[in-house]
Amino acid sequence: MKLARIGDPGAERPAALHDDGTWRDLSGVVGDVDGVLLGGGPAALDAVREALAGDLPVLEPGRFGPPVAGIGKIICIGLNYRDHAAETGAQAPAEPIVFMKAADTVVGPHDTVLVPRRSTKTDWEVELAVVIGATARYLESPDDAAAHIAGYATSNDVSEREFQIERGGQWDKGKNCETFYPLGPWLVTADEVADPQALRLTLSVNGESKQDGTTADMIFGVHHLVHYLSQFMVLRPGDVISTGTPAGVGMGQGTYLTEGDVVELEIEGLGAQRQEVGQA
């Protein structure tokens, strides 16, 4: 099942994709696509499926907002593809590199991405986003992870490399500028993703291919990451894990985003994004 939130910023309505290809309004069924719904487990999603089989009103697909509302936290994984680590001159990490991204960086998949003031190195990163659907704390093994995943989405972990790397301190300064996490267009429930380690990720800038990789090249796979993170923090319904990016980022090529650029990215089966770049 594909779940989305459609409408102007702050006024999005929950929606689900019908078999006939139309989006149906779920606002009479659920409050929103959020941690409450996702944390309700199979019964909550089954209720949505049952309603979707009925006569729900069609919702015209204008603007897609982020597919999850009220995100608690975004946990990001750095250097999680071997080819990306190589292009940055870094060794493959022995354990996942973890940093946080504020939930207020999240925007819709086609919203404008803003280059921060005084930025010279704003970069792109297509990433698989994992959305948590059940509270995970101290999981016994990666085998337990699947039961805690609600679904998957396309994301762009926009980064400012000078702020991140050259200004000292932690990476946070280069990761938390406004509009730096386009998410969506929709959440695909976990039952529709046969293997999260077999998805193609692509990204282009102004029509020129920059990234073309596969989640099979992750150093630490999705289930390993959910298990690993649960040893250090409680993962709650609606939390998002951004799982790293393949090679082809601007930092590896010495080229970066400027006002007027167009970024297009897609993950196989999870939908495409398109952002025009503006100036903060």
N, C-alpha and C positions, 0 to 999 in steps of 0.2 A: 504494500500500500504506500502511496505517495501522499504526504501531508504537507501543506503549505500554509502561508499566511499572506493574504492578498489585500492590498489597500494602501492608502497613504500612510506615511510614517506616523505611528502612534494610534492609527485607526484601522489596523489590519484585522481581517476576519479569518478565522480558521477555515481551512478548506481541505477537501480530499479529492483525488482524481478518480472519476467514475470510469467504468469500463468503456463508455461511449466516447471518452476523450474530453469530456467537459469537467470543469471544476465545480464541485458542489459545496454549498455553504454549510458549515458545521456549527455555526454560532448558536443554533437552537438545540444542539446536542451536547457540546462541550464549551467550557469557558474559553479555552485557547489551546493551542498546541504548546504545552508547557510541562514543567515538572510534575504537576498534578496529574495530567493525562498520562504522561509517559511512565510515571511511577505507579499508575494503576494496574500495571501488568497486562497480561493477555486479556483479562476480562474487559478492561477499559478499551483496548483496541478492538476487541470483538464487538463491543457496543457500537463503535464507530463504523465498523464494517456492516453491521446489521442495519444501521441507519442509512448507510450509503446505498444499500440494496433497495431502499424505499424511494420516496419521492421528495428528495431534498432539492431546494431551489438551486438553479445554476448561478454560479458566481463568475462574472466576466473576468478573465485574467488580465487585469491592468498591471499595476506594479506588484511585484513579489517582494514582500519583506523578508527578514530572516525567518526561517521556518520554525524556530523555537523561540518562545517568549520567556522572559524572566530567567535567563541563563545565570546560574550561580557563579560559575568560574570556568575559565578556559585554560586548560593545561596544555602547553605546547612542548613538542619534542624537537630538539635541535640536532642537526647532522645525522639524520636517521636513514639516509640513503647512501650507499657506498660511493656512488658516482658524485654525489653532492659533496660529501666529505673530501673526496679527492680534488674536486675543482677549487675548493677553498684552501687546499694545502694542509688540511687537518687529518689527523689519524682517526680511524673509526673508533668511536668511544667504546669503552669496556662496559659501561652502564648507560642507560638513557640520560641524555642531557635534558633537564627539565627547567622550563621557565613559565611564567604566568602572563596571560594577556587579560586586560580588564574587559568585563562584559560590555562596557559602554563603547568599545571599539567596533562592535558588531553593527553592520549595515546590511541592506538588501543586496542581492547578487548583481543588480544592474545599477545600483546607486553610484554617485560620483565618488571617486577616491581622491582625497586632497593631499597634495604635496605639502608638508609642513613648511612654515616659514624658516628661512635660512637652511633649508635642506638642499643638498647636492647629490644625495645617494639614496633616493627612494626606490625600493626594489620590490619585485614580485615573487610569490612562492605559491604554486598550486599545491594544495594539501587535502588529503582525506580527513574529514572530520568525523569523529565517532561520538555519538550522543548517548549518554548514559540513561538507562531506563529503570534501574533498580539499585538501591544503595549497596555500595561495595566497600567493605572494610576488611583488611587482612585476609584477602582471598587465599585459599590454600594452594592453588596452582593456576596456571594459565587455562587449564581445562574448565575452570569455573567462570571464566570471563564472559563467554557468549551469553549466558543467562542474565547478564547485567547490562547488555547493550540494547538500546531501543532501536537504533538505526544509524544511517550514515548520510553524509552530505558533502557537497563540494565546498571548499573554502579557499580563500586567498590570504595567506599570512603576509600582508604587506609589511615591509620593514624599512627603516632608515638606517643604512649601514654605518654612516659616520656617527650618528647618535649612539648606535648599538655597540660599536667596536672601538671607535677612536676617542670617545669622550670619557672613558674611564667608568668604573663602577660596574653594575650589572647590565644585562641586555635590555632591561625594562624601558629605558629612554627611547630606544629605537623600535620598540614593538607596540607602544601604547598610544600613539598619536591617533587623533580622531579619524574615523572611517577606515582604520587599518585592519578590519576583519570582515570583508564581504562573505556572507554565508548563504548557502542555498543554491538553486531556487526552491528546492523542496527537501524534505526528510524522507528517505526511503527506508521503510521498516526492515529490520534485520532479516526477517524471513525471506525477503526478496533478493538478498545479496548472498549468493551461494558461497562465495569465497572472497573475503575482503583482501586477500593477498594475491588477487588476480585481476586487478583493475588498472586500466590504462589512464594516465593523467597527461593532459596536454595544456600548453599555454602559448599564446602568441601575443606579440606587441606590434600594433600597426600592421597586422597581417603577416608578420614574419615569425615563423616558428622559433620558440625559445626553449620550451621544455617538452619532452616526449618520453615519459617513463612508465614504470609499472610498479604497483605496490609489492610485487614479488621481490623487488630489490631492497625492501626495508631491512635494516640491520636488526631491529626489534619489531616483531610483528604486532598486530593489533591486540591479540589476546595476551601476549606477553606484557604489553604496555598497561593494559587494564589491571592485570595482576600486580605488576610492579608498583604502579602508582597507589594502589590500595594499601600498600605497606607503609605509605608515608602520609596519606591524607584520605579522608572519607570522600568517595565519589558518590554524588547524589543525583537523583533523576533530573535531567535537564542540563547537567554539566556537559562540557564539550572537551574532547581531547583532540588536538590538532597534531597529526602524526608525522610531520616532517615533509620535506620536498625533494624531488629528484634534481639532478643536475640541470643547469641552464639558467640559473638565476643571474641577475644583472651583475652581482658582485664577481661572479666567475668570468664575466666578459668585459667588465669595466664600462658598462652602459647602464643608464638608470632612467627612471621615468621623469618626464617633464609635462607641464601643462599642455593639454591637447592630445596626448597619447591615448590610444585605445587598447585596453587589455582584454583578451578573450581567453577563457579557460574552461576546461570540461573534465569531468571524471566519468568514465564509462558507466552508463546506467544511472548516474546520479544527477545529471543535468549540467547545463552550461551557464556561465556567467559572462557578462560584458560590462566593463567599467570604462567610462571616460574619465580622464585624469584632469583635475582642476587644481587650483592654487588656494591654500588656506589664507 
